[in-house]
Amino acid sequence: MPPPTQGRSSAQQPADEAYISSLVMAICLYGAVSRQVVIIGGGIVGAALAAYLCEHEGVDVTVIERGPNNRLVGSTGLAPGFVGLLGETPVMTGLARASADCYERLEHDSLSGFDRVGGLEVASTPAGMADLERRAALAHDAGLPAHVCDTAQAMECEPVLVGPDSCVGGVLYPDDGTARAEVVTAALKDSASSAGTHFVFDAAVTAIDVRGDQVRAVRVGEEAFVADDIVIACGIWGPAVAALAGRLLALTPVAHPYVYGAVHGRSAARSPFVRWPEHHVYARDHGDRLGLGTYDHAPLAVAIDQLGAVAGQPWPAALFDPAVARALDLLPPDQRFAPERRVSGVFSMTADNLPLLGPIEEVRGLWAAEALWVTHAAGAARALAQMMTGTSPGIPGLEALRPGRFTGQRADDLNDRALRMYRDIYATA
Ligand SMILES: Cc1cc2nc3c(=O)[nH]c(=O)nc-3n(C[C@H](O)[C@H](O)[C@H](O)COP(=O)(O)OP(=O)(O)OC[C@H]3O[C@@H](n4cnc5c(N)ncnc54)[C@H](O)[C@@H]3O)c2cc1C
């Protein structure tokens, strides 16, 4: 009788391999081996996606973020938090509603993620009022409450920011509100961490490994994170990160002004935020001070190689100061403030003003969650988590957000179209 062999004979090998692969399959089926998902970017989108993916069995999530744990270096850290639920298309309204519902349930350090204070749109001319009434009808069709108001009622809704000189009437959306983006992001990170997500901070992704047509790993310098799926949730840096996998993302980073006044000393009011769509201006009482933003200036694109590692840019005074001055003139004279803090923050725009959400064509396992506002971030993250795990997303119309919808179109044309959308930020092409 021959002695038992130490190694495998060549005859044994195929049988053993078949056994091992059936064992691996069985372990996967019983959930002992997880699907590895790496999310690049830990802003509001990456944090929300991690929190939703963790709810699914057998998914192991790692979030890799270039910035530190205690500071949001991306656009999320600069967003003043206006959340208007009504989009021009049902899919955007659906994402906004799902997001607000999520934020309303979150809190961090005793601060709530969302205040449903309402949003007031104000018209300065009869033509402007007709457009607001068109939007109010759209809201009713979408099942969102919208109340048409005359000048006195609009001023009563927000007596500080709305004056008779710039208001012939308005529409109040009582379900709109204001999000604390940093509170929401911190709460989502906590929730994802306690469900097992691994966060890696101060780590810039430098390479994405693709073998054949399938993603394999994300690299941070010499360190590799093996991945079955990789999600690009990098906001304005999305195109630079997609390029690491040889893919184009049609997204244009644009600088935008938002200014804060001095502490006003009034008690915090739960008043709605205000938008003047004809003037491309919006404002709110942050509780301790007023804040105001404007799109009423020539759009300022920021080249990908000019972005740096934070979303804030130097204030371009010649372009932004006159626009802010015009915007402040919409406030009642006694409320026009001297800006104490000026933010020139960069966010993403696309040629049709819609986000890029879903699988990236031609590379299996590569996904985009890009060009998303705070307004839509959590709803979009939940929808993407559902797509990735084969669950049917509850929001119809998501195919309109396919990242590959601009394939074959010229980059300079896409940038021009994105910049033309800037002033009419609430419209879609
Ligand atoms: C001035 C201003 C006002 C705004 N106002 C509003 C508003 O009122 N309402 C609203 O809904 N939205 C608003 N927005 C838009 C909103 O802030 C953004 O759309 C949103 O925060 C984007 O979130 P994000 O997670 O996609 O991106 P980000 O918050 O930018 O997060 C992306 C993350 O990716 C990380 N990253 C990038 N590259 C790498 C890499 N190579 N490796 C690892 N990590 C990487 C970055 O460090 C960053 O933290 C505003 C934006 C600005 C700038």
The ligand as an SDF file (V2000), in Angstrom:
LIG
                    3D

 53 58  0  0  0  0  0  0  0  0999 V2000
  -21.6730   77.7140   -1.4280 C   0  0  0  0  0  0  0  0  0  0  0  0
  -22.5130   76.4800   -1.6050 C   0  0  0  0  0  0  0  0  0  0  0  0
  -23.8740   76.5250   -1.2980 C   0  0  0  0  0  0  0  0  0  0  0  0
  -24.6530   75.3850   -1.4370 C   0  0  0  0  0  0  0  0  0  0  0  0
  -25.9580   75.4380   -1.0410 N   0  0  0  0  0  0  0  0  0  0  0  0
  -26.7090   74.3190   -1.0790 C   0  0  0  0  0  0  0  0  0  0  0  0
  -28.0170   74.3240   -0.5530 C   0  0  0  0  0  0  0  0  0  0  0  0
  -28.4670   75.3250    0.0190 O   0  0  0  0  0  0  0  0  0  0  0  0
  -28.7700   73.1980   -0.6980 N   0  0  0  0  0  0  0  0  0  0  0  0
  -28.2800   72.0850   -1.2960 C   0  0  0  0  0  0  0  0  0  0  0  0
  -29.0180   71.1140   -1.4090 O   0  0  0  0  0  0  0  0  0  0  0  0
  -27.0130   72.0260   -1.7550 N   0  0  0  0  0  0  0  0  0  0  0  0
  -26.2210   73.1090   -1.6740 C   0  0  0  0  0  0  0  0  0  0  0  0
  -24.9460   73.0870   -2.1450 N   0  0  0  0  0  0  0  0  0  0  0  0
  -24.4700   71.8860   -2.8660 C   0  0  0  0  0  0  0  0  0  0  0  0
  -24.0060   70.8060   -1.8830 C   0  0  0  0  0  0  0  0  0  0  0  0
  -23.1730   71.3440   -0.9120 O   0  0  0  0  0  0  0  0  0  0  0  0
  -23.2430   69.7050   -2.6180 C   0  0  0  0  0  0  0  0  0  0  0  0
  -23.8730   69.3910   -3.8230 O   0  0  0  0  0  0  0  0  0  0  0  0
  -23.1100   68.4440   -1.7620 C   0  0  0  0  0  0  0  0  0  0  0  0
  -22.6230   68.7710   -0.4910 O   0  0  0  0  0  0  0  0  0  0  0  0
  -22.1850   67.4470   -2.4370 C   0  0  0  0  0  0  0  0  0  0  0  0
  -21.9380   66.3920   -1.5370 O   0  0  0  0  0  0  0  0  0  0  0  0
  -20.8940   65.2530   -1.9300 P   0  0  0  0  0  0  0  0  0  0  0  0
  -20.8260   64.2990   -0.8050 O   0  0  0  0  0  0  0  0  0  0  0  0
  -21.2320   64.7410   -3.2850 O   0  0  0  0  0  0  0  0  0  0  0  0
  -19.5220   66.0250   -2.1550 O   0  0  0  0  0  0  0  0  0  0  0  0
  -18.4660   66.5950   -1.0940 P   0  0  0  0  0  0  0  0  0  0  0  0
  -19.0810   67.1030    0.1200 O   0  0  0  0  0  0  0  0  0  0  0  0
  -17.5970   67.5470   -1.8640 O   0  0  0  0  0  0  0  0  0  0  0  0
  -17.6520   65.3050   -0.6970 O   0  0  0  0  0  0  0  0  0  0  0  0
  -16.7570   64.6910   -1.5960 C   0  0  0  0  0  0  0  0  0  0  0  0
  -15.6160   64.1380   -0.7790 C   0  0  0  0  0  0  0  0  0  0  0  0
  -14.7490   63.3900   -1.6350 O   0  0  0  0  0  0  0  0  0  0  0  0
  -13.4420   63.5040   -1.1090 C   0  0  0  0  0  0  0  0  0  0  0  0
  -12.4690   63.1560   -2.1510 N   0  0  0  0  0  0  0  0  0  0  0  0
  -12.2520   63.8040   -3.3080 C   0  0  0  0  0  0  0  0  0  0  0  0
  -11.2590   63.2260   -3.9910 N   0  0  0  0  0  0  0  0  0  0  0  0
  -10.8260   62.1830   -3.2200 C   0  0  0  0  0  0  0  0  0  0  0  0
   -9.8110   61.2000   -3.3730 C   0  0  0  0  0  0  0  0  0  0  0  0
   -8.9940   61.1560   -4.4540 N   0  0  0  0  0  0  0  0  0  0  0  0
   -9.6490   60.2890   -2.3850 N   0  0  0  0  0  0  0  0  0  0  0  0
  -10.4420   60.2980   -1.2760 C   0  0  0  0  0  0  0  0  0  0  0  0
  -11.4260   61.2190   -1.0820 N   0  0  0  0  0  0  0  0  0  0  0  0
  -11.6040   62.1290   -2.0490 C   0  0  0  0  0  0  0  0  0  0  0  0
  -13.3630   64.9670   -0.6840 C   0  0  0  0  0  0  0  0  0  0  0  0
  -12.3420   65.1840    0.2630 O   0  0  0  0  0  0  0  0  0  0  0  0
  -14.7570   65.2270   -0.1590 C   0  0  0  0  0  0  0  0  0  0  0  0
  -14.8360   65.1430    1.2490 O   0  0  0  0  0  0  0  0  0  0  0  0
  -24.1040   74.1880   -1.9670 C   0  0  0  0  0  0  0  0  0  0  0  0
  -22.7430   74.1380   -2.2790 C   0  0  0  0  0  0  0  0  0  0  0  0
  -21.9660   75.2630   -2.0880 C   0  0  0  0  0  0  0  0  0  0  0  0
  -20.4920   75.1520   -2.4000 C   0  0  0  0  0  0  0  0  0  0  0  0
  1  2  1  0
  2  3  1  0
  2 52  2  0
  3  4  2  0
  4  5  1  0
  4 50  1  0
  5  6  2  0
  6  7  1  0
  6 13  1  0
  7  8  2  0
  7  9  1  0
  9 10  1  0
 10 11  2  0
 10 12  1  0
 12 13  2  0
 13 14  1  0
 14 15  1  0
 14 50  1  0
 15 16  1  0
 16 17  1  0
 16 18  1  0
 18 19  1  0
 18 20  1  0
 20 21  1  0
 20 22  1  0
 22 23  1  0
 23 24  1  0
 24 25  2  0
 24 26  1  0
 24 27  1  0
 27 28  1  0
 28 29  2  0
 28 30  1  0
 28 31  1  0
 31 32  1  0
 32 33  1  0
 33 34  1  0
 33 48  1  0
 34 35  1  0
 35 36  1  0
 35 46  1  0
 36 37  1  0
 36 45  1  0
 37 38  2  0
 38 39  1  0
 39 40  1  0
 39 45  2  0
 40 41  1  0
 40 42  2  0
 42 43  1  0
 43 44  2  0
 44 45  1  0
 46 47  1  0
 46 48  1  0
 48 49  1  0
 50 51  2  0
 51 52  1  0
 52 53  1  0
M  END
$$$$
